[in-house]
């Protein structure tokens, strides 16, 4: 994940251990993982965003 976010491994390790994640990194994380922002904030609802059906 550190490589995908283009941050050093140690930085990602710090994020996983409770350091605040800067907005650009969390936005990229959401984009890469399709994590549901509401779930990340509250722990409620689906963990992942549903994709829209193709027409």
DRENRO-983164 format. One record per residue: residue in three letters; residue number from 1; x negated, y, z of N, C-alpha, C in turn. Coordinates in Angstrom, 3 decimals. Atoms other than C-alpha are relative to their C-alpha. Layout:
# DRENRO-983164
<r><residuo>ALA</residuo><num>NUM</num><n_xx>X</n_xx><n_yy>Y</n_yy><n_zz>Z</n_zz><ca_xx>X</ca_xx><ca_yy>Y</ca_yy><ca_zz>Z</ca_zz><c_xx>X</c_xx><c_yy>Y</c_yy><c_zz>Z</c_zz></r>
...
END
This chain:
# DRENRO-983164
<r><residuo>UNK</residuo><num>1</num><n_xx>-0.829</n_xx><n_yy>-1.173</n_yy><n_zz>0.000</n_zz><ca_xx>0.000</ca_xx><ca_yy>0.000</ca_yy><ca_zz>0.000</ca_zz><c_xx>-0.884</c_xx><c_yy>1.250</c_yy><c_zz>0.000</c_zz></r>
<r><residuo>UNK</residuo><num>2</num><n_xx>0.914</n_xx><n_yy>-1.151</n_yy><n_zz>-0.020</n_zz><ca_xx>-2.907</ca_xx><ca_yy>2.343</ca_yy><ca_zz>0.725</ca_zz><c_xx>-0.452</c_xx><c_yy>0.351</c_yy><c_zz>-1.413</c_zz></r>
<r><residuo>UNK</residuo><num>3</num><n_xx>0.413</n_xx><n_yy>-0.254</n_yy><n_zz>1.386</n_zz><ca_xx>-4.117</ca_xx><ca_yy>1.940</ca_yy><ca_zz>-2.858</ca_zz><c_xx>1.130</c_xx><c_yy>0.629</c_yy><c_zz>-0.802</c_zz></r>
<r><residuo>UNK</residuo><num>4</num><n_xx>-1.151</n_xx><n_yy>-0.526</n_yy><n_zz>0.746</n_zz><ca_xx>-0.623</ca_xx><ca_yy>2.570</ca_yy><ca_zz>-4.244</ca_zz><c_xx>0.296</c_xx><c_yy>1.451</c_yy><c_zz>0.364</c_zz></r>
<r><residuo>UNK</residuo><num>5</num><n_xx>-0.244</n_xx><n_yy>-1.380</n_yy><n_zz>-0.447</n_zz><ca_xx>-0.306</ca_xx><ca_yy>5.743</ca_yy><ca_zz>-2.170</ca_zz><c_xx>-1.214</c_xx><c_yy>0.898</c_yy><c_zz>-0.209</c_zz></r>
<r><residuo>UNK</residuo><num>6</num><n_xx>1.253</n_xx><n_yy>-0.714</n_yy><n_zz>0.241</n_zz><ca_xx>-3.868</ca_xx><ca_yy>6.746</ca_yy><ca_zz>-3.047</ca_zz><c_xx>-0.496</c_xx><c_yy>0.691</c_yy><c_zz>1.267</c_zz></r>
<r><residuo>UNK</residuo><num>7</num><n_xx>0.560</n_xx><n_yy>-0.470</n_yy><n_zz>-1.270</n_zz><ca_xx>-4.902</ca_xx><ca_yy>7.142</ca_yy><ca_zz>0.591</ca_zz><c_xx>-0.985</c_xx><c_yy>-1.052</c_yy><c_zz>0.485</c_zz></r>
<r><residuo>UNK</residuo><num>8</num><n_xx>0.924</n_xx><n_yy>0.998</n_yy><n_zz>-0.541</n_zz><ca_xx>-7.793</ca_xx><ca_yy>5.477</ca_yy><ca_zz>2.422</ca_zz><c_xx>0.732</c_xx><c_yy>-1.029</c_yy><c_zz>0.863</c_zz></r>
<r><residuo>UNK</residuo><num>9</num><n_xx>-0.600</n_xx><n_yy>1.058</n_yy><n_zz>-0.808</n_zz><ca_xx>-7.018</ca_xx><ca_yy>2.165</ca_yy><ca_zz>4.133</ca_zz><c_xx>0.203</c_xx><c_yy>0.463</c_yy><c_zz>1.432</c_zz></r>
<r><residuo>UNK</residuo><num>10</num><n_xx>-0.081</n_xx><n_yy>-0.446</n_yy><n_zz>-1.406</n_zz><ca_xx>-7.715</ca_xx><ca_yy>3.727</ca_yy><ca_zz>7.528</ca_zz><c_xx>1.169</c_xx><c_yy>0.965</c_yy><c_zz>0.196</c_zz></r>
<r><residuo>UNK</residuo><num>11</num><n_xx>-1.133</n_xx><n_yy>-0.926</n_yy><n_zz>-0.090</n_zz><ca_xx>-5.149</ca_xx><ca_yy>6.466</ca_yy><ca_zz>6.836</ca_zz><c_xx>1.304</c_xx><c_yy>-0.781</c_yy><c_zz>0.057</c_zz></r>
<r><residuo>UNK</residuo><num>12</num><n_xx>-1.215</n_xx><n_yy>0.825</n_yy><n_zz>-0.030</n_zz><ca_xx>-2.475</ca_xx><ca_yy>3.875</ca_yy><ca_zz>6.032</ca_zz><c_xx>0.105</c_xx><c_yy>-0.738</c_yy><c_zz>1.326</c_zz></r>
<r><residuo>UNK</residuo><num>13</num><n_xx>0.028</n_xx><n_yy>0.678</n_yy><n_zz>-1.296</n_zz><ca_xx>-3.499</ca_xx><ca_yy>1.946</ca_yy><ca_zz>9.150</ca_zz><c_xx>0.513</c_xx><c_yy>0.941</c_yy><c_zz>1.097</c_zz></r>
<r><residuo>UNK</residuo><num>14</num><n_xx>-0.468</n_xx><n_yy>-0.986</n_yy><n_zz>-0.978</n_zz><ca_xx>-2.954</ca_xx><ca_yy>5.121</ca_yy><ca_zz>11.190</ca_zz><c_xx>1.502</c_xx><c_yy>0.249</c_yy><c_zz>-0.142</c_zz></r>
<r><residuo>UNK</residuo><num>15</num><n_xx>-1.443</n_xx><n_yy>-0.171</n_yy><n_zz>0.212</n_zz><ca_xx>0.488</ca_xx><ca_yy>5.620</ca_yy><ca_zz>9.612</ca_zz><c_xx>0.763</c_xx><c_yy>-1.157</c_yy><c_zz>0.635</c_zz></r>
<r><residuo>UNK</residuo><num>16</num><n_xx>-0.673</n_xx><n_yy>1.175</n_yy><n_zz>-0.550</n_zz><ca_xx>1.443</ca_xx><ca_yy>2.071</ca_yy><ca_zz>10.571</ca_zz><c_xx>-0.025</c_xx><c_yy>-0.016</c_yy><c_zz>1.527</c_zz></r>
<r><residuo>UNK</residuo><num>17</num><n_xx>0.126</n_xx><n_yy>-0.032</n_yy><n_zz>-1.449</n_zz><ca_xx>0.344</ca_xx><ca_yy>2.786</ca_yy><ca_zz>14.128</ca_zz><c_xx>0.602</c_xx><c_yy>1.248</c_yy><c_zz>0.623</c_zz></r>
<r><residuo>UNK</residuo><num>18</num><n_xx>-0.774</n_xx><n_yy>-1.074</n_yy><n_zz>-0.591</n_zz><ca_xx>2.544</ca_xx><ca_yy>5.828</ca_yy><ca_zz>14.579</ca_zz><c_xx>-0.389</c_xx><c_yy>1.417</c_yy><c_zz>-0.347</c_zz></r>
<r><residuo>UNK</residuo><num>19</num><n_xx>0.340</n_xx><n_yy>-1.366</n_yy><n_zz>0.408</n_zz><ca_xx>0.742</ca_xx><ca_yy>8.808</ca_yy><ca_zz>13.069</ca_zz><c_xx>1.055</c_xx><c_yy>0.508</c_yy><c_zz>-0.979</c_zz></r>
<r><residuo>UNK</residuo><num>20</num><n_xx>-0.978</n_xx><n_yy>-0.607</n_yy><n_zz>0.895</n_zz><ca_xx>3.001</ca_xx><ca_yy>11.204</ca_yy><ca_zz>11.226</ca_zz><c_xx>-0.459</c_xx><c_yy>-0.137</c_yy><c_zz>-1.450</c_zz></r>
<r><residuo>UNK</residuo><num>21</num><n_xx>0.299</n_xx><n_yy>0.154</n_yy><n_zz>1.424</n_zz><ca_xx>3.172</ca_xx><ca_yy>10.501</ca_yy><ca_zz>7.508</ca_zz><c_xx>0.375</c_xx><c_yy>1.301</c_yy><c_zz>-0.705</c_zz></r>
<r><residuo>UNK</residuo><num>22</num><n_xx>-0.307</n_xx><n_yy>-1.231</n_yy><n_zz>0.725</n_zz><ca_xx>2.925</ca_xx><ca_yy>13.646</ca_yy><ca_zz>5.346</ca_zz><c_xx>1.084</c_xx><c_yy>-0.227</c_yy><c_zz>-1.053</c_zz></r>
<r><residuo>UNK</residuo><num>23</num><n_xx>-1.122</n_xx><n_yy>0.087</n_yy><n_zz>0.939</n_zz><ca_xx>5.899</ca_xx><ca_yy>14.356</ca_yy><ca_zz>3.089</ca_zz><c_xx>-0.398</c_xx><c_yy>-0.594</c_yy><c_zz>-1.348</c_zz></r>
<r><residuo>UNK</residuo><num>24</num><n_xx>0.324</n_xx><n_yy>0.584</n_yy><n_zz>1.312</n_zz><ca_xx>4.094</ca_xx><ca_yy>13.610</ca_yy><ca_zz>-0.214</ca_zz><c_xx>-0.215</c_xx><c_yy>-1.514</c_yy><c_zz>0.078</c_zz></r>
<r><residuo>UNK</residuo><num>25</num><n_xx>0.231</n_xx><n_yy>1.441</n_yy><n_zz>-0.145</n_zz><ca_xx>3.057</ca_xx><ca_yy>10.174</ca_yy><ca_zz>1.082</ca_zz><c_xx>1.296</c_xx><c_yy>-0.750</c_yy><c_zz>0.243</c_zz></r>
<r><residuo>UNK</residuo><num>26</num><n_xx>-1.257</n_xx><n_yy>0.698</n_yy><n_zz>-0.273</n_zz><ca_xx>6.488</ca_xx><ca_yy>9.256</ca_yy><ca_zz>2.431</ca_zz><c_xx>0.896</c_xx><c_yy>0.019</c_yy><c_zz>-1.232</c_zz></r>
<r><residuo>UNK</residuo><num>27</num><n_xx>-0.786</n_xx><n_yy>-0.050</n_yy><n_zz>1.229</n_zz><ca_xx>8.150</ca_xx><ca_yy>10.408</ca_yy><ca_zz>-0.782</ca_zz><c_xx>-0.514</c_xx><c_yy>-1.026</c_yy><c_zz>-1.018</c_zz></r>
<r><residuo>UNK</residuo><num>28</num><n_xx>0.586</n_xx><n_yy>0.998</n_yy><n_zz>0.908</n_zz><ca_xx>5.754</ca_xx><ca_yy>8.265</ca_yy><ca_zz>-2.814</ca_zz><c_xx>0.333</c_xx><c_yy>-1.406</c_yy><c_zz>0.486</c_zz></r>
<r><residuo>UNK</residuo><num>29</num><n_xx>-0.364</n_xx><n_yy>1.292</n_yy><n_zz>-0.583</n_zz><ca_xx>6.395</ca_xx><ca_yy>5.342</ca_yy><ca_zz>-0.427</ca_zz><c_xx>1.432</c_xx><c_yy>-0.369</c_yy><c_zz>-0.373</c_zz></r>
<r><residuo>UNK</residuo><num>30</num><n_xx>-1.403</n_xx><n_yy>0.233</n_yy><n_zz>0.348</n_zz><ca_xx>10.142</ca_xx><ca_yy>5.691</ca_yy><ca_zz>-1.004</ca_zz><c_xx>0.126</c_xx><c_yy>-0.337</c_yy><c_zz>-1.481</c_zz></r>
<r><residuo>UNK</residuo><num>31</num><n_xx>-0.044</n_xx><n_yy>0.246</n_yy><n_zz>1.442</n_zz><ca_xx>9.586</ca_xx><ca_yy>5.836</ca_yy><ca_zz>-4.746</ca_zz><c_xx>-0.516</c_xx><c_yy>-1.395</c_yy><c_zz>-0.347</c_zz></r>
<r><residuo>UNK</residuo><num>32</num><n_xx>0.607</n_xx><n_yy>1.299</n_yy><n_zz>0.308</n_zz><ca_xx>7.357</ca_xx><ca_yy>2.754</ca_yy><ca_zz>-4.787</ca_zz><c_xx>0.801</c_xx><c_yy>-1.176</c_yy><c_zz>0.531</c_zz></r>
<r><residuo>UNK</residuo><num>33</num><n_xx>-0.667</n_xx><n_yy>1.130</n_yy><n_zz>-0.655</n_zz><ca_xx>9.380</ca_xx><ca_yy>0.593</ca_yy><ca_zz>-2.410</ca_zz><c_xx>1.504</c_xx><c_yy>0.009</c_yy><c_zz>-0.166</c_zz></r>
<r><residuo>UNK</residuo><num>34</num><n_xx>-1.454</n_xx><n_yy>-0.180</n_yy><n_zz>0.099</n_zz><ca_xx>12.903</ca_xx><ca_yy>1.899</ca_yy><ca_zz>-3.164</ca_zz><c_xx>0.662</c_xx><c_yy>-0.078</c_yy><c_zz>1.373</c_zz></r>
<r><residuo>UNK</residuo><num>35</num><n_xx>-0.546</n_xx><n_yy>-0.031</n_yy><n_zz>-1.355</n_zz><ca_xx>13.331</ca_xx><ca_yy>2.190</ca_yy><ca_zz>0.605</ca_zz><c_xx>1.085</c_xx><c_yy>1.062</c_yy><c_zz>0.085</c_zz></r>
<r><residuo>UNK</residuo><num>36</num><n_xx>-1.093</n_xx><n_yy>-0.942</n_yy><n_zz>-0.199</n_zz><ca_xx>16.533</ca_xx><ca_yy>3.919</ca_yy><ca_zz>1.684</ca_zz><c_xx>-0.444</c_xx><c_yy>1.042</c_yy><c_zz>1.024</c_zz></r>
<r><residuo>UNK</residuo><num>37</num><n_xx>0.443</n_xx><n_yy>-1.033</n_yy><n_zz>-0.938</n_zz><ca_xx>15.562</ca_xx><ca_yy>7.272</ca_yy><ca_zz>3.277</ca_zz><c_xx>0.849</c_xx><c_yy>0.048</c_yy><c_zz>1.277</c_zz></r>
<r><residuo>UNK</residuo><num>38</num><n_xx>-0.875</n_xx><n_yy>-0.009</n_yy><n_zz>-1.176</n_zz><ca_xx>18.585</ca_xx><ca_yy>7.106</ca_yy><ca_zz>5.596</ca_zz><c_xx>-0.396</c_xx><c_yy>-1.118</c_yy><c_zz>0.969</c_zz></r>
<r><residuo>UNK</residuo><num>39</num><n_xx>0.424</n_xx><n_yy>1.108</n_yy><n_zz>-0.850</n_zz><ca_xx>17.463</ca_xx><ca_yy>3.709</ca_yy><ca_zz>6.880</ca_zz><c_xx>-1.323</c_xx><c_yy>0.313</c_yy><c_zz>0.679</c_zz></r>
<r><residuo>UNK</residuo><num>40</num><n_xx>1.295</n_xx><n_yy>-0.356</n_yy><n_zz>-0.595</n_zz><ca_xx>13.922</ca_xx><ca_yy>5.000</ca_yy><ca_zz>7.408</ca_zz><c_xx>0.180</c_xx><c_yy>0.951</c_yy><c_zz>1.186</c_zz></r>
<r><residuo>UNK</residuo><num>41</num><n_xx>-0.236</n_xx><n_yy>-0.982</n_yy><n_zz>-1.073</n_zz><ca_xx>15.282</ca_xx><ca_yy>7.849</ca_yy><ca_zz>9.550</ca_zz><c_xx>0.796</c_xx><c_yy>-0.558</c_yy><c_zz>1.164</c_zz></r>
<r><residuo>UNK</residuo><num>42</num><n_xx>-0.943</n_xx><n_yy>0.408</n_yy><n_zz>-1.042</n_zz><ca_xx>18.004</ca_xx><ca_yy>6.024</ca_yy><ca_zz>11.470</ca_zz><c_xx>-0.006</c_xx><c_yy>-1.483</c_yy><c_zz>0.324</c_zz></r>
<r><residuo>UNK</residuo><num>43</num><n_xx>-0.080</n_xx><n_yy>1.447</n_yy><n_zz>-0.176</n_zz><ca_xx>17.572</ca_xx><ca_yy>2.277</ca_yy><ca_zz>11.062</ca_zz><c_xx>1.375</c_xx><c_yy>-0.556</c_yy><c_zz>-0.311</c_zz></r>
<r><residuo>UNK</residuo><num>44</num><n_xx>-1.366</n_xx><n_yy>0.418</n_yy><n_zz>0.323</n_zz><ca_xx>21.170</ca_xx><ca_yy>2.117</ca_yy><ca_zz>9.830</ca_zz><c_xx>0.194</c_xx><c_yy>-0.065</c_yy><c_zz>-1.508</c_zz></r>
<r><residuo>UNK</residuo><num>45</num><n_xx>-0.295</n_xx><n_yy>0.143</n_yy><n_zz>1.416</n_zz><ca_xx>22.549</ca_xx><ca_yy>1.008</ca_yy><ca_zz>6.499</ca_zz><c_xx>-0.974</c_xx><c_yy>-0.949</c_yy><c_zz>-0.661</c_zz></r>
<r><residuo>UNK</residuo><num>46</num><n_xx>0.892</n_xx><n_yy>0.907</n_yy><n_zz>0.722</n_zz><ca_xx>20.771</ca_xx><ca_yy>-0.949</ca_yy><ca_zz>3.794</ca_zz><c_xx>-1.443</c_xx><c_yy>0.509</c_yy><c_zz>0.024</c_zz></r>
<r><residuo>UNK</residuo><num>47</num><n_xx>1.423</n_xx><n_yy>-0.370</n_yy><n_zz>-0.027</n_zz><ca_xx>16.956</ca_xx><ca_yy>-0.983</ca_yy><ca_zz>3.910</ca_zz><c_xx>-0.481</c_xx><c_yy>0.552</c_yy><c_zz>-1.340</c_zz></r>
<r><residuo>UNK</residuo><num>48</num><n_xx>0.469</n_xx><n_yy>-0.386</n_yy><n_zz>1.331</n_zz><ca_xx>16.648</ca_xx><ca_yy>-0.508</ca_yy><ca_zz>0.177</ca_zz><c_xx>1.126</c_xx><c_yy>0.655</c_yy><c_zz>-0.781</c_zz></r>
<r><residuo>UNK</residuo><num>49</num><n_xx>-0.965</n_xx><n_yy>-0.686</n_yy><n_zz>0.849</n_zz><ca_xx>18.345</ca_xx><ca_yy>1.744</ca_yy><ca_zz>-2.336</ca_zz><c_xx>0.482</c_xx><c_yy>-0.955</c_yy><c_zz>-1.084</c_zz></r>
<r><residuo>UNK</residuo><num>50</num><n_xx>-0.542</n_xx><n_yy>0.788</n_yy><n_zz>1.091</n_zz><ca_xx>20.635</ca_xx><ca_yy>0.087</ca_yy><ca_zz>-4.792</ca_zz><c_xx>-0.290</c_xx><c_yy>0.728</c_yy><c_zz>-1.300</c_zz></r>
<r><residuo>UNK</residuo><num>51</num><n_xx>0.254</n_xx><n_yy>-0.628</n_yy><n_zz>1.302</n_zz><ca_xx>19.772</ca_xx><ca_yy>0.700</ca_yy><ca_zz>-8.418</ca_zz><c_xx>1.305</c_xx><c_yy>0.085</c_yy><c_zz>-0.756</c_zz></r>
<r><residuo>UNK</residuo><num>52</num><n_xx>-1.195</n_xx><n_yy>-0.174</n_yy><n_zz>0.816</n_zz><ca_xx>22.406</ca_xx><ca_yy>1.994</ca_yy><ca_zz>-10.777</ca_zz><c_xx>-0.006</c_xx><c_yy>-1.032</c_yy><c_zz>-1.131</c_zz></r>
<r><residuo>UNK</residuo><num>53</num><n_xx>-0.107</n_xx><n_yy>0.968</n_yy><n_zz>1.090</n_zz><ca_xx>23.652</ca_xx><ca_yy>-0.535</ca_yy><ca_zz>-13.301</ca_zz><c_xx>-0.240</c_xx><c_yy>0.696</c_yy><c_zz>-1.336</c_zz></r>
<r><residuo>UNK</residuo><num>54</num><n_xx>0.273</n_xx><n_yy>-0.556</n_yy><n_zz>1.320</n_zz><ca_xx>22.427</ca_xx><ca_yy>0.048</ca_yy><ca_zz>-16.835</ca_zz><c_xx>1.282</c_xx><c_yy>-0.043</c_yy><c_zz>-0.832</c_zz></r>
<r><residuo>UNK</residuo><num>55</num><n_xx>-1.181</n_xx><n_yy>-0.028</n_yy><n_zz>0.864</n_zz><ca_xx>25.107</ca_xx><ca_yy>1.060</ca_yy><ca_zz>-19.335</ca_zz><c_xx>-0.193</c_xx><c_yy>-0.810</c_yy><c_zz>-1.237</c_zz></r>
END
